[in-house]
Amino acid sequence: MIQAFVARFSQVLLVPATLLAVGMSAITVRAQSQLYNPIVLPANNEITDNLSDKDIPTGQGGFARDYAVTLTAGDNVAIDITSDGFDTIVTLLAKNGTTVAENDDGPDGSTNSLLFTRIKDAGTYIIRVRAFGETAGGEFKLKVTRLRPI
């Protein structure tokens, strides 16, 4: 009699437990898909923002912030990052995560970053702004310019 009770009780618990497990996994999937959302650059391709310890940890003591920009094959672009608060590094990443180009210090001898590159494949690229070393960051300005031949 006890075995019949246990068998019937387990069947009663099985359905709610299954529904709970399925519901929890759906919540987890939704949370994970919202975890990484790079900021889309505005139409003028300029933004003033703030890099802080709330951004993406780089694993080297610093932090990074990502911006999405759509580029066309053949575009010649200049990506300029200026900051009085920290030494900037800019990285342009392809849609598959590979590094297209990177720059630490601009040609003017400052710690601002200026990157020139030609786009081979059209698509959405990620511009990663980060601080050199173990710096938390600060305010910065990011500008993307499509260069045109004269």
DSSP file (Angstrom, degrees, kcal/mol; ACC not computed):
  #  RESIDUE AA STRUCTURE BP1 BP2  ACC     N-H-->O    O-->H-N    N-H-->O    O-->H-N    TCO  KAPPA ALPHA  PHI   PSI    X-CA   Y-CA   Z-CA
    1    1 A M     >        0   0    0      0, 0.0     4,-2.0     0, 0.0     5,-0.1   0.000 360.0 360.0 360.0 -39.3    0.0    0.0    0.0
    2    2 A I  H  >  +     0   0    0      1,-0.2     4,-2.6     2,-0.2     5,-0.2   0.902 360.0  53.2 -65.3 -39.7    2.8    2.4    0.8
    3    3 A Q  H  > S+     0   0    0      1,-0.2     4,-2.4     2,-0.2    -1,-0.2   0.895 108.0  50.2 -64.3 -38.5    4.4    1.6   -2.6
    4    4 A A  H  > S+     0   0    0      2,-0.2     4,-2.3     1,-0.2    -1,-0.2   0.896 111.1  49.6 -64.9 -40.2    1.2    2.4   -4.4
    5    5 A F  H  X S+     0   0    0     -4,-2.0     4,-2.6     2,-0.2    -2,-0.2   0.924 111.8  47.7 -64.2 -44.6    1.0    5.7   -2.5
    6    6 A V  H  X S+     0   0    0     -4,-2.6     4,-2.4     2,-0.2    -2,-0.2   0.899 112.1  50.3 -63.5 -42.0    4.6    6.7   -3.4
    7    7 A A  H  X S+     0   0    0     -4,-2.4     4,-1.5     1,-0.2    -1,-0.2   0.926 114.3  43.4 -63.2 -44.5    4.1    5.8   -7.0
    8    8 A R  H  X S+     0   0    0     -4,-2.3     4,-1.7     2,-0.2    -2,-0.2   0.892 113.4  51.7 -69.3 -39.3    0.9    7.9   -7.3
    9    9 A F  H  X S+     0   0    0     -4,-2.6     4,-1.8     1,-0.2    -2,-0.2   0.887 107.7  52.8 -64.4 -40.8    2.5   10.8   -5.3
   10   10 A S  H  X S+     0   0    0     -4,-2.4     4,-1.7     1,-0.2    -1,-0.2   0.869 107.5  51.7 -64.6 -36.0    5.6   10.8   -7.6
   11   11 A Q  H  X S+     0   0    0     -4,-1.5     4,-1.1     1,-0.2    -1,-0.2   0.890 107.9  52.0 -67.1 -37.4    3.3   11.0  -10.7
   12   12 A V  H  < S+     0   0    0     -4,-1.7    -2,-0.2     1,-0.2    -1,-0.2   0.871 115.0  42.2 -65.2 -37.0    1.5   14.0   -9.1
   13   13 A L  H  X S+     0   0    0     -4,-1.8     4,-2.1     1,-0.2    -1,-0.2   0.734 101.8  71.0 -80.7 -23.9    4.9   15.8   -8.5
   14   14 A L  H  X S+     0   0    0     -4,-1.7     4,-2.2     1,-0.2     5,-0.2   0.911  96.5  48.3 -63.3 -45.5    6.4   14.9  -11.9
   15   15 A V  H  X S+     0   0    0     -4,-1.1     4,-2.5     2,-0.2     5,-0.2   0.949 114.5  43.5 -65.2 -50.7    4.2   17.2  -14.0
   16   16 A P  H  > S+     0   0    0      0, 0.0     4,-2.4     0, 0.0    -1,-0.2   0.890 114.2  51.8 -63.2 -36.2    4.6   20.3  -11.9
   17   17 A A  H  X S+     0   0    0     -4,-2.1     4,-2.3     2,-0.2    -2,-0.2   0.906 110.5  48.2 -65.7 -40.2    8.4   19.6  -11.6
   18   18 A T  H  X S+     0   0    0     -4,-2.2     4,-2.4    -5,-0.2     5,-0.2   0.931 112.1  48.7 -64.7 -46.0    8.7   19.3  -15.3
   19   19 A L  H  X S+     0   0    0     -4,-2.5     4,-2.4     1,-0.2    -2,-0.2   0.892 111.1  50.9 -61.5 -39.5    6.8   22.5  -16.0
   20   20 A L  H  X S+     0   0    0     -4,-2.4     4,-2.4    -5,-0.2    -1,-0.2   0.920 110.4  48.8 -63.2 -44.8    8.9   24.3  -13.4
   21   21 A A  H  X S+     0   0    0     -4,-2.3     4,-2.0     2,-0.2    -2,-0.2   0.912 112.8  47.1 -63.3 -43.5   12.2   23.1  -15.1
   22   22 A V  H  X S+     0   0    0     -4,-2.4     4,-1.8     1,-0.2    -1,-0.2   0.918 113.1  49.4 -64.8 -43.5   11.0   24.1  -18.6
   23   23 A G  H  X S+     0   0    0     -4,-2.4     4,-1.7    -5,-0.2    -2,-0.2   0.895 110.6  49.8 -63.0 -41.5    9.9   27.5  -17.3
   24   24 A M  H  X S+     0   0    0     -4,-2.4     4,-2.1     1,-0.2    -1,-0.2   0.879 109.0  51.5 -66.6 -38.8   13.2   28.2  -15.5
   25   25 A S  H  X S+     0   0    0     -4,-2.0     4,-2.3     1,-0.2    -1,-0.2   0.867 107.9  52.8 -68.6 -34.0   15.2   27.2  -18.6
   26   26 A A  H  X S+     0   0    0     -4,-1.8     4,-2.2     2,-0.2    -1,-0.2   0.892 109.1  49.5 -66.4 -39.0   13.2   29.6  -20.8
   27   27 A I  H  X S+     0   0    0     -4,-1.7     4,-2.3     2,-0.2    -2,-0.2   0.911 110.8  50.4 -64.7 -42.2   13.9   32.5  -18.3
   28   28 A T  H  X S+     0   0    0     -4,-2.1     4,-2.4     2,-0.2    -2,-0.2   0.916 110.0  49.4 -62.6 -44.4   17.6   31.6  -18.4
   29   29 A V  H  X S+     0   0    0     -4,-2.3     4,-2.1     1,-0.2    -1,-0.2   0.923 111.3  49.4 -61.8 -45.0   17.7   31.7  -22.2
   30   30 A R  H  X S+     0   0    0     -4,-2.2     4,-1.0     1,-0.2    -1,-0.2   0.908 111.9  48.8 -61.4 -42.7   15.9   35.0  -22.3
   31   31 A A  H  < S+     0   0    0     -4,-2.3     4,-0.4     1,-0.2     3,-0.3   0.892 111.0  50.2 -65.1 -40.2   18.3   36.5  -19.7
   32   32 A Q  H >X S+     0   0    0     -4,-2.4     3,-0.9     1,-0.2     4,-0.6   0.866 106.7  53.9 -68.3 -35.7   21.4   35.2  -21.6
   33   33 A S  H 3< S+     0   0    0     -4,-2.1    -1,-0.2     1,-0.2    -2,-0.2   0.759 110.9  47.3 -70.9 -21.8   20.2   36.7  -24.9
   34   34 A Q  T 3< S+     0   0    0     -4,-1.0    -1,-0.2    -3,-0.3    -2,-0.2   0.462  91.0  86.0 -93.4  -2.7   19.9   40.1  -23.2
   35   35 A L  T <4 S+     0   0    0     -3,-0.9     2,-0.6    -4,-0.4    -2,-0.2   0.916  90.7  40.2 -67.6 -45.2   23.3   39.9  -21.6
   36   36 A Y     <  +     0   0    0     -4,-0.6    -1,-0.2    -3,-0.1    -4,-0.0  -0.909  63.6 150.2-113.3 109.9   25.4   41.3  -24.5
   37   37 A N        -     0   0    0     -2,-0.6    29,-0.1    -3,-0.1     3,-0.1  -0.822  32.8-147.8-137.4  95.1   23.9   44.2  -26.4
   38   38 A P        -     0   0    0      0, 0.0     2,-0.3     0, 0.0    29,-0.2  -0.299  30.6-102.6 -61.2 149.6   26.4   46.5  -28.0
   39   39 A I  E     -a   67   0A   0     27,-2.2    29,-2.8     1,-0.1     2,-0.5  -0.568  32.1-128.2 -74.8 130.9   25.3   50.1  -28.2
   40   40 A V  E     -a   68   0A   0     -2,-0.3    29,-0.2    27,-0.2    -1,-0.1  -0.687  25.4-119.5 -81.6 127.9   24.2   51.1  -31.7
   41   41 A L        -     0   0    0     27,-2.3     6,-0.1    -2,-0.5    -1,-0.1  -0.386  32.2-109.2 -64.0 142.4   26.0   54.3  -32.8
   42   42 A P    >   -     0   0    0      0, 0.0     3,-2.3     0, 0.0    -1,-0.1  -0.177  37.3 -93.6 -66.3 169.4   23.6   57.2  -33.6
   43   43 A A  T 3  S+     0   0    0      1,-0.3    -2,-0.1     2,-0.1     0, 0.0   0.784 126.2  56.4 -57.6 -31.6   23.1   58.3  -37.3
   44   44 A N  T 3  S-     0   0    0      2,-0.2    -1,-0.3     1,-0.0   100,-0.2   0.479 106.7-128.6 -81.4   0.2   25.8   61.0  -37.0
   45   45 A N  S <  S+     0   0    0     -3,-2.3    99,-2.6     1,-0.2     2,-0.4   0.776  71.7 110.8  58.2  31.2   28.3   58.2  -35.9
   46   46 A E  E     +F  143   0B   0     97,-0.2     2,-0.3     2,-0.0    97,-0.2  -0.988  37.5 168.6-132.6 144.1   29.4   60.3  -32.9
   47   47 A I  E     -F  142   0B   0     95,-2.4    95,-3.0    -2,-0.4     2,-0.5  -0.975  24.8-150.9-153.3 140.8   28.8   59.6  -29.2
   48   48 A T  E     +F  141   0B   0     -2,-0.3    93,-0.2    93,-0.2     2,-0.2  -0.966  39.6 152.4-107.4 127.4   30.1   61.0  -25.9
   49   49 A D  E     -F  140   0B   0     91,-2.4    91,-2.5    -2,-0.5     2,-0.4  -0.753  40.5-111.7-144.8-175.3   30.0   58.3  -23.3
   50   50 A N  E     -F  139   0B   0     89,-0.2     2,-0.5    -2,-0.2    89,-0.3  -0.986  15.4-150.9-135.0 123.2   31.6   57.1  -20.1
   51   51 A L  E     +F  138   0B   0     87,-2.9    87,-0.7    -2,-0.4     2,-0.3  -0.802  33.0 159.3 -90.9 129.7   33.7   54.0  -19.6
   52   52 A S    >   -     0   0    0     -2,-0.5     3,-1.8    85,-0.2    12,-0.1  -0.829  58.4 -88.3-142.6 178.8   33.5   52.6  -16.1
   53   53 A D  T 3  S+     0   0    0      1,-0.3    84,-0.1    -2,-0.3    -2,-0.0   0.445 117.5  71.5 -72.4   1.6   34.0   49.5  -13.9
   54   54 A K  T 3  S+     0   0    0      2,-0.1    -1,-0.3     9,-0.0    -3,-0.0   0.488  88.0  82.2 -89.9  -6.0   30.3   48.6  -14.8
   55   55 A D  S <  S-     0   0    0     -3,-1.8    10,-0.2     1,-0.2    -4,-0.0  -0.034 101.3 -49.7 -87.9-166.5   31.4   47.8  -18.4
   56   56 A I  E     -B   64   0A   0      8,-2.2     8,-2.1     1,-0.1    -1,-0.2  -0.509  56.9-128.1 -71.9 119.7   33.0   44.6  -19.9
   57   57 A P  E     -B   63   0A   0      0, 0.0     6,-0.2     0, 0.0    -1,-0.1  -0.480  12.4-155.7 -66.8 136.8   36.0   43.4  -17.8
   58   58 A T        -     0   0    0      4,-2.2     5,-0.1    -2,-0.2    -2,-0.0   0.617  32.7-120.2 -88.7 -13.2   39.0   42.9  -20.1
   59   59 A G  S    S+     0   0    0      3,-0.5     4,-0.1     0, 0.0    -1,-0.0   0.419 101.8  82.6  86.0  -2.3   40.8   40.4  -17.9
   60   60 A Q  S    S-     0   0    0      2,-0.2     3,-0.1    73,-0.1     0, 0.0   0.107 119.4 -90.1-117.6  17.9   43.7   42.8  -17.7
   61   61 A G  S    S+     0   0    0      1,-0.3     2,-0.1    73,-0.1    73,-0.1   0.230 100.6  92.4  93.6 -13.8   42.3   45.0  -14.9
   62   62 A G        -     0   0    0     69,-0.1    -4,-2.2    72,-0.1    -3,-0.5  -0.308  65.7-125.4-103.1-171.7   40.6   47.4  -17.4
   63   63 A F  E     -B   57   0A   0     72,-0.6    68,-1.5    -6,-0.2     2,-0.3  -0.919  13.9-157.2-136.5 159.5   37.2   47.7  -18.9
   64   64 A A  E     -BC  56 130A   0     -8,-2.1    -8,-2.2    -2,-0.3     2,-0.4  -0.946   4.7-156.6-137.5 155.8   35.7   48.0  -22.4
   65   65 A R  E     - C   0 129A   0     64,-2.5    64,-2.9    -2,-0.3     2,-0.3  -0.999  16.8-144.0-134.2 136.5   32.5   49.2  -24.0
   66   66 A D  E     - C   0 128A   0     -2,-0.4   -27,-2.2    62,-0.2     2,-0.4  -0.790  11.5-170.2-108.6 144.2   31.2   48.0  -27.4
   67   67 A Y  E     -aC  39 127A   0     60,-1.9    60,-3.2    -2,-0.3     2,-0.4  -0.992  16.1-138.2-130.3 137.3   29.4   49.9  -30.2
   68   68 A A  E     +aC  40 126A   0    -29,-2.8   -27,-2.3    -2,-0.4     2,-0.3  -0.804  24.9 173.4 -97.3 135.6   27.7   48.4  -33.3
   69   69 A V  E     - C   0 125A   0     56,-2.5    56,-3.3    -2,-0.4     2,-0.5  -0.998  27.1-133.4-141.4 138.0   28.1   50.2  -36.6
   70   70 A T  E     - C   0 124A   0     -2,-0.3     2,-0.3    54,-0.2    54,-0.2  -0.814  29.7-176.5 -94.2 126.2   27.0   49.0  -40.1
   71   71 A L  E     - C   0 123A   0     52,-2.9    52,-2.5    -2,-0.5     2,-0.3  -0.876  17.8-132.6-123.9 154.8   29.7   49.4  -42.7
   72   72 A T    >   -     0   0    0     -2,-0.3     3,-2.3    50,-0.2    47,-0.2  -0.792  35.1 -93.5-107.3 146.9   29.8   48.8  -46.5
   73   73 A A  T 3  S+     0   0    0     -2,-0.3    47,-0.2     1,-0.3    48,-0.1  -0.349 114.3  25.4 -56.7 132.8   32.4   46.9  -48.5
   74   74 A G  T 3  S+     0   0    0     45,-3.6    -1,-0.3     1,-0.3    46,-0.1   0.270  86.1 142.7  93.0 -10.5   35.0   49.4  -49.8
   75   75 A D    <   -     0   0    0     -3,-2.3    44,-3.2    44,-0.2     2,-0.6  -0.395  41.5-150.6 -61.2 136.4   34.4   52.0  -47.0
   76   76 A N  E     -HG 118 147B   0     71,-0.6    71,-3.5    42,-0.2     2,-0.3  -0.967  26.3-172.6-104.1 119.1   37.5   53.7  -45.8
   77   77 A V  E     -HG 117 146B   0     40,-2.8    40,-2.1    -2,-0.6     2,-0.5  -0.867  24.7-158.1-121.1 148.9   36.9   54.6  -42.2
   78   78 A A  E     -HG 116 145B   0     67,-2.5    67,-2.8    -2,-0.3     2,-0.6  -0.993  10.9-163.7-118.2 127.1   38.6   56.6  -39.5
   79   79 A I  E     -HG 115 144B   0     36,-2.9    36,-2.7    -2,-0.5     2,-0.5  -0.960  10.6-172.1-114.7 118.6   37.7   55.8  -35.9
   80   80 A D  E     -HG 114 143B   0     63,-2.9    63,-2.3    -2,-0.6     2,-0.5  -0.937   8.6-178.2-118.6 126.0   38.7   58.5  -33.5
   81   81 A I  E     -HG 113 142B   0     32,-2.9    32,-2.0    -2,-0.5     2,-0.4  -0.989   5.5-178.3-125.5 125.5   38.5   58.2  -29.7
   82   82 A T  E     + G   0 141B   0     59,-2.2    59,-2.5    -2,-0.5     2,-0.3  -0.957   7.3 162.5-123.4 142.6   39.5   61.1  -27.5
   83   83 A S        -     0   0    0     -2,-0.4     5,-0.2    57,-0.2    28,-0.1  -0.961  31.2-165.0-156.5 138.4   39.6   61.2  -23.7
   84   84 A D  S    S+     0   0    0     55,-0.4    56,-0.1    -2,-0.3     3,-0.1   0.511  93.5  59.2 -92.2  -8.9   41.2   63.4  -21.0
   85   85 A G  S    S+     0   0    0     54,-0.7     2,-0.3     1,-0.2    52,-0.2   0.697 112.0   4.3 -96.6 -21.5   40.5   60.8  -18.4
   86   86 A F  S    S-     0   0    0     53,-0.2     2,-0.7    50,-0.1    -1,-0.2  -0.988  76.0 -91.1-159.4 164.0   42.3   57.7  -19.6
   87   87 A D        -     0   0    0     -2,-0.3    45,-2.7    45,-0.3    25,-0.2  -0.733  52.7-144.6 -81.1 113.9   44.6   56.2  -22.2
   88   88 A T  E     -D  131   0A   0     23,-1.6     2,-0.4    -2,-0.7    43,-0.2  -0.476  20.0-171.2 -88.3 151.7   42.3   54.9  -25.0
   89   89 A I  E     -D  130   0A   0     41,-2.1    41,-2.3    -2,-0.2     2,-0.4  -0.992   9.1-159.9-134.4 134.5   42.6   51.8  -27.2
   90   90 A V  E     -DE 129 103A   0     13,-2.6    13,-2.4    -2,-0.4     2,-0.4  -0.949   7.7-175.6-117.9 137.5   40.2   51.2  -30.1
   91   91 A T  E     -DE 128 102A   0     37,-2.0    37,-3.2    -2,-0.4     2,-0.6  -0.998  15.0-150.4-130.6 134.2   39.5   47.8  -31.7
   92   92 A L  E     -DE 127 101A   0      9,-3.0     8,-3.3    -2,-0.4     9,-1.2  -0.928  19.8-166.1-104.3 121.6   37.4   47.1  -34.8
   93   93 A L  E     -DE 126  99A   0     33,-3.2    33,-2.4    -2,-0.6     6,-0.2  -0.882  13.8-131.7-112.2 137.5   35.9   43.6  -34.6
   94   94 A A    >   -     0   0    0      4,-2.9     3,-2.2    -2,-0.4    31,-0.1  -0.272  38.8 -95.0 -75.0 169.9   34.2   41.7  -37.5
   95   95 A K  T 3  S+     0   0    0      1,-0.3    -1,-0.1     2,-0.1    30,-0.1   0.746 126.8  55.6 -61.0 -23.5   30.8   40.0  -37.1
   96   96 A N  T 3  S-     0   0    0      2,-0.1    -1,-0.3     1,-0.0    -2,-0.0   0.408 121.9-106.0 -89.8   3.6   32.6   36.7  -36.3
   97   97 A G  S <  S+     0   0    0     -3,-2.2    -2,-0.1     1,-0.3     2,-0.1   0.378  74.3 136.7  93.4  -4.1   34.6   38.3  -33.5
   98   98 A T        -     0   0    0      1,-0.1    -4,-2.9    -5,-0.1     2,-0.5  -0.457  61.4-106.6 -76.7 151.3   38.0   38.6  -35.3
   99   99 A T  E     -E   93   0A   0     -6,-0.2    -6,-0.2     1,-0.2     3,-0.1  -0.662  32.7-179.7 -79.5 122.8   40.1   41.7  -34.9
  100  100 A V  E     -     0   0A   0     -8,-3.3     2,-0.3    -2,-0.5    -1,-0.2   0.882  69.2 -21.9 -84.5 -46.7   40.0   43.8  -38.2
  101  101 A A  E     -E   92   0A   0     -9,-1.2    -9,-3.0    16,-0.1    -1,-0.4  -0.979  58.8-163.9-160.7 159.4   42.3   46.6  -36.8
  102  102 A E  E     -E   91   0A   0     -2,-0.3     2,-0.3   -11,-0.2   -11,-0.2  -0.995   2.5-172.8-150.3 148.3   43.4   48.1  -33.5
  103  103 A N  E     +E   90   0A   0    -13,-2.4   -13,-2.6    -2,-0.3     3,-0.1  -0.993  10.7 178.8-145.7 139.0   45.1   51.3  -32.4
  104  104 A D  S    S+     0   0    0      1,-0.3     2,-0.4    -2,-0.3    -1,-0.1   0.852  73.4  20.0 -98.8 -69.3   46.5   52.4  -29.1
  105  105 A D  S    S-     0   0    0      8,-0.1    -1,-0.3   -18,-0.1     8,-0.2  -0.867  77.6-123.8-111.6 139.5   48.0   55.9  -29.5
  106  106 A G    >   -     0   0    0      6,-2.8     3,-1.4    -2,-0.4     7,-0.1  -0.146  32.3-100.6 -72.8 171.6   47.2   58.4  -32.3
  107  107 A P  T 3  S+     0   0    0      0, 0.0    -1,-0.1     0, 0.0     6,-0.0   0.612 113.4  73.4 -70.7 -12.1   49.8   59.9  -34.6
  108  108 A D  T 3  S-     0   0    0      4,-0.1     3,-0.1     1,-0.1    -2,-0.0   0.436 112.4-110.5 -83.3   2.6   49.8   63.2  -32.6
  109  109 A G  S <  S+     0   0    0     -3,-1.4     2,-0.1     1,-0.3    -1,-0.1   0.475  80.1 121.5  84.6   1.2   51.7   61.5  -29.7
  110  110 A S  S    S-     0   0    0      1,-0.1    -4,-0.3     2,-0.1    -1,-0.3  -0.282  77.7-110.4 -87.0 178.7   48.7   61.7  -27.3
  111  111 A T  S    S+     0   0    0     -6,-0.2   -23,-1.6   -28,-0.1     2,-0.1   0.289  85.1 109.4 -93.0   9.7   47.1   58.7  -25.6
  112  112 A N        -     0   0    0    -25,-0.2    -6,-2.8   -30,-0.0     2,-0.4  -0.435  68.9-122.0 -77.0 161.2   44.0   59.2  -27.8
  113  113 A S  E     +H   81   0B   0    -32,-2.0   -32,-2.9    -8,-0.2     2,-0.4  -0.877  27.1 178.2-113.1 139.5   43.3   56.5  -30.5
  114  114 A L  E     -H   80   0B   0     -2,-0.4     2,-0.4   -34,-0.2   -34,-0.2  -0.952   8.0-175.0-140.3 118.6   43.0   57.0  -34.2
  115  115 A L  E     -H   79   0B   0    -36,-2.7   -36,-2.9    -2,-0.4     2,-0.4  -0.950   6.7-169.8-120.4 130.3   42.4   54.0  -36.5
  116  116 A F  E     +H   78   0B   0     -2,-0.4     2,-0.3   -38,-0.2   -38,-0.2  -0.963  21.6 151.1-114.4 134.9   42.2   54.0  -40.3
  117  117 A T  E     -H   77   0B   0    -40,-2.1   -40,-2.8    -2,-0.4     2,-0.5  -0.991  40.0-125.7-157.7 159.1   41.0   50.9  -42.2
  118  118 A R  E     -H   76   0B   0     -2,-0.3     2,-0.5   -42,-0.2   -42,-0.2  -0.922  29.2-129.8-107.4 133.2   39.3   49.8  -45.4
  119  119 A I        -     0   0    0    -44,-3.2   -45,-3.6    -2,-0.5   -44,-0.2  -0.708  22.7-177.9 -86.8 125.1   36.3   47.6  -45.0
  120  120 A K        +     0   0    0     -2,-0.5     2,-0.4   -47,-0.2    -1,-0.2   0.844  69.3  36.8 -89.3 -39.0   36.4   44.4  -47.1
  121  121 A D  S    S-     0   0    0    -48,-0.1    -1,-0.2   -49,-0.1   -50,-0.1  -0.952  81.2-122.9-122.5 134.5   33.0   42.9  -46.3
  122  122 A A        +     0   0    0     -2,-0.4     2,-0.3    -3,-0.1   -50,-0.2  -0.387  61.5  86.6 -68.0 149.0   29.7   44.7  -45.7
  123  123 A G  E    S-C   71   0A   0    -52,-2.5   -52,-2.9    -2,-0.1     2,-0.5  -0.932  78.8 -44.0 153.6-172.9   28.0   44.1  -42.3
  124  124 A T  E     -C   70   0A   0     -2,-0.3     2,-0.3   -54,-0.2   -54,-0.2  -0.789  53.4-170.5 -91.3 126.8   27.7   45.1  -38.7
  125  125 A Y  E     -C   69   0A   0    -56,-3.3   -56,-2.5    -2,-0.5     2,-0.5  -0.777  17.8-128.4-113.6 158.8   31.0   45.7  -37.0
  126  126 A I  E     -CD  68  93A   0    -33,-2.4   -33,-3.2    -2,-0.3     2,-0.6  -0.937  10.8-157.7-110.0 128.2   31.8   46.2  -33.3
  127  127 A I  E     -CD  67  92A   0    -60,-3.2   -60,-1.9    -2,-0.5     2,-0.6  -0.931  14.4-159.1-101.0 117.1   33.9   49.1  -32.2
  128  128 A R  E     -CD  66  91A   0    -37,-3.2   -37,-2.0    -2,-0.6     2,-0.5  -0.877   5.2-165.2-103.1 121.1   35.4   48.3  -28.8
  129  129 A V  E     +CD  65  90A   0    -64,-2.9   -64,-2.5    -2,-0.6     2,-0.3  -0.902  21.4 161.7-101.9 128.0   36.6   51.2  -26.7
  130  130 A R  E     -CD  64  89A   0    -41,-2.3   -41,-2.1    -2,-0.5     2,-0.4  -0.958  37.1-111.5-144.7 165.4   38.8   50.2  -23.8
  131  131 A A  E     - D   0  88A   0    -68,-1.5     2,-0.3    -2,-0.3   -43,-0.2  -0.754  35.1-113.5 -96.2 141.3   41.3   51.7  -21.3
  132  132 A F  S >  S-     0   0    0    -45,-2.7     3,-0.8    -2,-0.4   -45,-0.3  -0.545  78.0 -19.8 -71.6 134.8   45.0   50.8  -21.5
  133  133 A G  T 3  S-     0   0    0     -2,-0.3   -73,-0.1     1,-0.2    -2,-0.1  -0.340 122.0 -23.7  71.8-145.0   46.2   48.8  -18.4
  134  134 A E  T 3  S+     0   0    0    -72,-0.1     2,-0.3   -73,-0.1    -1,-0.2  -0.027  91.6 132.9 -97.6  30.0   44.3   48.7  -15.2
  135  135 A T    <   -     0   0    0     -3,-0.8   -72,-0.6     1,-0.1    -4,-0.2  -0.651  51.4-147.5 -84.3 135.6   42.5   52.0  -15.6
  136  136 A A        -     0   0    0     -2,-0.3     2,-0.4     1,-0.2    -1,-0.1   0.853  43.7-130.7 -70.0 -34.5   38.7   52.1  -14.9
  137  137 A G        -     0   0    0    -52,-0.2     2,-0.3    -5,-0.1    -1,-0.2  -0.958  23.3-153.6 127.9-143.4   38.1   54.7  -17.6
  138  138 A G  E     -F   51   0B   0    -87,-0.7   -87,-2.9    -2,-0.4     2,-0.1  -0.957  48.4 -22.5 152.5-166.0   36.3   58.0  -17.7
  139  139 A E  E     +F   50   0B   0     -2,-0.3   -54,-0.7   -89,-0.3   -55,-0.4  -0.466  62.4 167.5 -75.8 145.5   34.5   60.2  -20.2
  140  140 A F  E     -F   49   0B   0    -91,-2.5   -91,-2.4   -57,-0.1     2,-0.4  -0.966  29.9-131.8-150.2 164.3   35.4   59.8  -23.9
  141  141 A K  E     -FG  48  82B   0    -59,-2.5   -59,-2.2    -2,-0.3     2,-0.4  -0.991  17.6-164.5-123.1 130.8   34.2   60.8  -27.4
  142  142 A L  E     +FG  47  81B   0    -95,-3.0   -95,-2.4    -2,-0.4     2,-0.4  -0.952   9.9 177.0-115.3 131.3   33.9   58.3  -30.2
  143  143 A K  E     -FG  46  80B   0    -63,-2.3   -63,-2.9    -2,-0.4     2,-0.5  -0.995  13.0-163.3-137.7 130.5   33.6   59.5  -33.8
  144  144 A V  E     - G   0  79B   0    -99,-2.6     2,-0.5    -2,-0.4   -65,-0.2  -0.962  12.0-172.3-112.9 125.4   33.4   57.3  -37.0
  145  145 A T  E     - G   0  78B   0    -67,-2.8   -67,-2.5    -2,-0.5     2,-0.7  -0.969  19.2-143.3-120.9 129.1   34.1   59.1  -40.3
  146  146 A R  E     - G   0  77B   0     -2,-0.5     2,-0.3   -69,-0.2   -69,-0.2  -0.826  26.9-139.5 -87.5 117.7   33.7   57.5  -43.7
  147  147 A L  E     - G   0  76B   0    -71,-3.5   -71,-0.6    -2,-0.7    -2,-0.0  -0.577  14.9-158.7 -82.2 139.1   36.5   58.9  -45.8
  148  148 A R        -     0   0    0     -2,-0.3     2,-0.0   -73,-0.1   -73,-0.0  -0.936  21.8-112.4-118.1 138.9   35.7   60.0  -49.4
  149  149 A P              0   0    0      0, 0.0     0, 0.0     0, 0.0     0, 0.0  -0.381 360.0 360.0 -66.7 148.9   38.3   60.4  -52.2
  150  150 A I              0   0    0     -2,-0.0    -2,-0.0     0, 0.0     0, 0.0   0.455 360.0 360.0 -86.2 360.0   38.8   63.9  -53.4
